[in-house]
Amino acid sequence: MGGYLRVLARSAAAAAAVWTAYRADFLAALLGALVETAGRVAALFALVRAGVLDLAPDEGLVYLGVASIAIGFFRCVVGPNLVAFSERVWEGSLEFVLLRPKHPVFLLLVQTASPWGLPDLLAGAALLGLGHRALGAQAAVLGSLAIGPALLVAYLFAFLLALVGFFSVHVHNLVHLVTGLFAAGQYPVRAYALPVRVFLTFVVPVYGAVNLPAELALGRVGPAGLLGLWAGVAVFWLLTDRLFRLAVRAYASASG
């Protein structure tokens, strides 16, 4: 475990060293995220006042806060690593990861990061703080604890889709598509039409990765929801590991 933590720390340090070279771009991203978040809040309040969403304003902020954190996580971690993975496959440098003593999937998931999602993460944390004012302390803590495994579920699902990188280099479009799908969790999935609800629950795990932490924080789901998230992490990890090994085997056979 200590070795994996050192790898994670070194990846974060290397990414931070790159971030400092683009401070002006980061400030621009911060301003853009603030404007985007303000637009989401305005749209949320408009839908609540119109009766489209059966939510109190504080409850809506909790949903929006979790969704903003998920979007920031995709921009900071998921997108850069999926693109880097695709580039490794395209350049033929994947062997440098496969030959290292640590688990290759873990190394591919933490090999880089980007600062451009930090404003969304900060905005999401602020929205959660505002929304949690009306919540009980126990439910708020439970919801906060659920964000970590929920993001892991979303990340592993995205990596499963990114395994097409063995066969296609157009992962950039995939990243934008998946980010947009998970952004739909800024509203409760139950607010969508039935076919959309089914899709966002059983095909793309938007409910589990975005809505479930919010509903845990709101007390609408019991502690069993947190256990379900960790079970989902375990299932997605095993599935990712298996499919990755199969894809590497097919890739090696094609290369040979």
C-alpha positions as CSV (number, residue, x, y, z in Angstrom):
1,M,0.0,0.0,0.0
2,G,2.8,2.4,0.8
3,G,4.3,1.9,-2.7
4,Y,1.0,2.9,-4.3
5,L,0.7,5.9,-2.1
6,R,4.2,7.0,-3.1
7,V,3.3,6.6,-6.8
8,L,0.2,8.7,-6.2
9,A,2.1,11.4,-4.4
10,R,4.8,11.6,-7.1
11,S,2.1,11.9,-9.9
12,A,0.4,14.7,-8.0
13,A,3.8,16.5,-7.4
14,A,4.7,16.2,-11.1
15,A,1.3,17.5,-12.2
16,A,1.5,20.4,-9.7
17,A,4.9,21.4,-11.2
18,V,3.3,21.6,-14.6
19,W,0.3,23.6,-13.3
20,T,2.5,26.5,-12.0
21,A,3.6,27.2,-15.6
22,Y,0.1,28.1,-16.7
23,R,-1.2,30.5,-14.0
24,A,-3.0,32.9,-16.3
25,D,-4.8,30.0,-18.0
26,F,-5.8,28.7,-14.6
27,L,-7.3,32.1,-13.6
28,A,-9.2,32.2,-16.8
29,A,-10.5,28.7,-16.1
30,L,-11.5,29.8,-12.6
31,L,-13.5,32.8,-14.0
32,G,-15.2,30.5,-16.5
33,A,-16.1,28.0,-13.8
34,L,-17.6,30.7,-11.7
35,V,-19.8,31.9,-14.6
36,E,-20.8,28.4,-15.4
37,T,-21.7,27.6,-11.8
38,A,-23.7,30.8,-11.5
39,G,-25.7,29.8,-14.6
40,R,-26.4,26.3,-13.2
41,V,-27.6,27.8,-9.9
42,A,-29.9,30.3,-11.7
43,A,-31.3,27.5,-13.8
44,L,-31.8,25.3,-10.7
45,F,-33.7,28.0,-8.9
46,A,-35.8,28.8,-11.9
47,L,-36.9,25.1,-12.2
48,V,-37.6,24.9,-8.5
49,R,-39.8,28.1,-8.6
50,A,-41.6,26.8,-11.7
51,G,-42.4,23.5,-9.9
52,V,-40.5,21.4,-12.4
53,L,-38.2,20.1,-9.7
54,D,-39.8,18.9,-6.4
55,L,-37.0,20.2,-4.3
56,A,-36.3,22.9,-1.7
57,P,-33.5,25.3,-2.8
58,D,-31.1,23.9,-0.2
59,E,-31.7,20.4,-1.5
60,G,-31.2,21.5,-5.0
61,L,-27.8,23.0,-4.0
62,V,-26.7,19.6,-2.7
63,Y,-27.5,17.8,-6.0
64,L,-25.8,20.6,-7.9
65,G,-22.8,20.6,-5.5
66,V,-22.2,16.8,-6.0
67,A,-22.5,17.2,-9.8
68,S,-20.0,20.1,-9.8
69,I,-17.5,18.0,-7.9
70,A,-18.0,15.1,-10.4
71,I,-17.5,17.5,-13.3
72,G,-14.3,18.9,-11.7
73,F,-13.0,15.4,-11.0
74,F,-13.5,14.5,-14.6
75,R,-11.7,17.6,-15.8
76,C,-8.9,17.2,-13.2
77,V,-8.3,13.5,-13.3
78,V,-10.5,11.4,-15.5
79,G,-10.1,13.2,-18.8
80,P,-6.3,13.7,-18.7
81,N,-5.6,10.1,-17.7
82,L,-7.9,8.6,-20.4
83,V,-6.3,10.7,-23.1
84,A,-2.8,9.8,-21.8
85,F,-3.8,6.2,-21.9
86,S,-5.0,6.4,-25.5
87,E,-1.8,8.2,-26.4
88,R,0.3,5.4,-24.8
89,V,-1.6,2.8,-26.9
90,W,-1.2,4.9,-30.1
91,E,2.6,5.5,-29.5
92,G,3.3,2.0,-28.4
93,S,4.6,3.0,-25.0
94,L,2.1,1.0,-22.9
95,E,4.8,-1.6,-22.2
96,F,6.5,0.9,-19.9
97,V,3.5,0.6,-17.6
98,L,2.9,-3.1,-18.0
99,L,6.4,-4.0,-17.0
100,R,6.4,-2.0,-13.8
101,P,5.8,-3.9,-10.5
102,K,2.6,-2.0,-9.6
103,H,-0.9,-2.9,-11.0
104,P,-1.0,-1.4,-14.5
105,V,-4.6,-0.2,-14.2
106,F,-3.8,1.7,-11.1
107,L,-0.7,3.3,-12.8
108,L,-2.9,4.3,-15.8
109,L,-5.5,5.8,-13.5
110,V,-3.1,8.1,-11.7
111,Q,-0.4,8.9,-14.2
112,T,-1.3,12.6,-14.7
113,A,-3.7,15.3,-13.6
114,S,-4.8,18.8,-14.8
115,P,-5.7,21.9,-12.8
116,W,-8.6,22.9,-15.1
117,G,-11.2,21.1,-13.0
118,L,-10.1,22.6,-9.6
119,P,-12.5,25.6,-9.9
120,D,-15.4,23.2,-10.4
121,L,-14.3,21.2,-7.4
122,L,-14.1,24.4,-5.3
123,A,-17.5,25.6,-6.5
124,G,-19.0,22.2,-5.8
125,A,-17.6,22.2,-2.3
126,A,-19.0,25.7,-1.7
127,L,-22.5,24.6,-3.0
128,L,-22.5,21.6,-0.8
129,G,-21.6,23.8,2.2
130,L,-24.5,26.1,1.5
131,G,-26.9,23.2,1.0
132,H,-25.8,21.4,4.1
133,R,-26.9,24.2,6.3
134,A,-30.4,22.8,6.3
135,L,-29.3,19.2,6.8
136,G,-28.7,17.1,9.8
137,A,-25.1,16.6,10.7
138,Q,-25.2,12.8,10.5
139,A,-26.8,12.8,7.0
140,A,-24.3,15.4,5.8
141,V,-21.3,13.4,7.0
142,L,-22.8,10.3,5.4
143,G,-23.2,12.0,2.1
144,S,-19.7,13.5,2.2
145,L,-18.3,10.0,2.8
146,A,-20.1,8.7,-0.2
147,I,-18.5,11.1,-2.7
148,G,-15.2,9.3,-2.8
149,P,-16.6,5.8,-3.8
150,A,-19.1,7.5,-6.1
151,L,-16.3,9.2,-8.0
152,L,-14.4,5.9,-8.2
153,V,-17.5,4.2,-9.7
154,A,-17.7,7.0,-12.3
155,Y,-14.0,6.8,-13.1
156,L,-13.9,3.0,-13.5
157,F,-16.9,3.2,-15.7
158,A,-15.2,5.8,-17.9
159,F,-12.0,3.7,-18.0
160,L,-14.1,0.7,-19.2
161,L,-15.3,2.8,-22.1
162,A,-11.8,4.1,-22.7
163,L,-10.6,0.6,-23.4
164,V,-11.7,1.4,-27.0
165,G,-8.4,3.2,-27.0
166,F,-6.9,-0.1,-28.0
167,F,-8.8,0.2,-31.2
168,S,-9.5,3.9,-31.7
169,V,-7.6,7.2,-30.9
170,H,-10.8,9.3,-30.6
171,V,-10.9,9.2,-26.8
172,H,-11.2,13.0,-26.6
173,N,-14.8,12.8,-27.9
174,L,-15.5,10.0,-25.4
175,V,-14.3,12.1,-22.5
176,H,-16.6,14.9,-23.4
177,L,-19.6,12.5,-23.9
178,V,-19.1,10.8,-20.5
179,T,-18.6,14.2,-18.7
180,G,-21.8,15.5,-20.2
181,L,-23.7,12.4,-19.2
182,F,-22.6,12.6,-15.6
183,A,-23.4,16.3,-15.6
184,A,-27.1,15.2,-16.0
185,G,-26.9,14.3,-12.3
186,Q,-27.1,17.9,-11.3
187,Y,-30.9,17.2,-11.2
188,P,-32.5,14.2,-9.6
189,V,-32.7,11.3,-12.0
190,R,-36.3,10.8,-11.0
191,A,-37.1,14.2,-12.7
192,Y,-36.4,12.8,-16.1
193,A,-38.7,10.7,-18.3
194,L,-38.8,6.9,-17.6
195,P,-36.5,5.8,-20.5
196,V,-33.9,8.4,-19.5
197,R,-34.2,7.3,-15.8
198,V,-33.5,3.7,-16.8
199,F,-30.5,4.8,-19.0
200,L,-29.0,7.0,-16.3
201,T,-29.4,4.3,-13.6
202,F,-28.7,1.0,-15.3
203,V,-26.6,1.8,-18.4
204,V,-24.6,4.8,-17.2
205,P,-24.3,4.9,-13.4
206,V,-25.3,8.6,-13.1
207,Y,-27.7,7.8,-10.2
208,G,-25.1,5.9,-8.2
209,A,-22.2,8.3,-8.9
210,V,-23.9,11.6,-8.5
211,N,-27.5,11.3,-7.2
212,L,-26.8,8.7,-4.5
213,P,-24.3,10.8,-2.4
214,A,-26.8,13.7,-2.5
215,E,-29.7,11.5,-1.4
216,L,-27.6,10.1,1.4
217,A,-26.8,13.6,2.5
218,L,-30.5,14.5,2.3
219,G,-31.5,11.4,4.4
220,R,-33.5,9.9,1.6
221,V,-31.3,6.8,1.5
222,G,-30.0,5.0,4.5
223,P,-26.4,3.9,5.3
224,A,-26.9,0.8,3.1
225,G,-26.5,3.2,0.1
226,L,-22.8,3.8,1.2
227,L,-22.2,0.1,1.4
228,G,-23.7,-0.3,-2.1
229,L,-21.3,2.3,-3.5
230,W,-18.3,0.4,-2.2
231,A,-19.7,-2.8,-3.6
232,G,-20.0,-1.0,-6.9
233,V,-16.4,0.0,-6.7
234,A,-15.3,-3.6,-6.1
235,V,-17.5,-4.9,-9.0
236,F,-16.2,-2.2,-11.4
237,W,-12.6,-2.8,-10.4
238,L,-12.8,-6.5,-11.0
239,L,-14.6,-6.0,-14.3
240,T,-12.0,-3.3,-15.4
241,D,-9.1,-5.5,-14.4
242,R,-10.5,-8.5,-16.4
243,L,-11.4,-6.5,-19.5
244,F,-8.1,-4.7,-19.4
245,R,-6.2,-8.0,-19.4
246,L,-8.2,-9.3,-22.3
247,A,-7.7,-6.0,-24.3
248,V,-3.9,-6.1,-23.6
249,R,-3.8,-9.7,-24.8
250,A,-5.7,-8.9,-28.0
251,Y,-3.4,-5.8,-28.5
252,A,-0.3,-7.9,-28.0
253,S,-1.5,-10.5,-30.5
254,A,-2.3,-7.9,-33.1
255,S,1.1,-6.2,-32.6
256,G,2.9,-9.5,-32.9
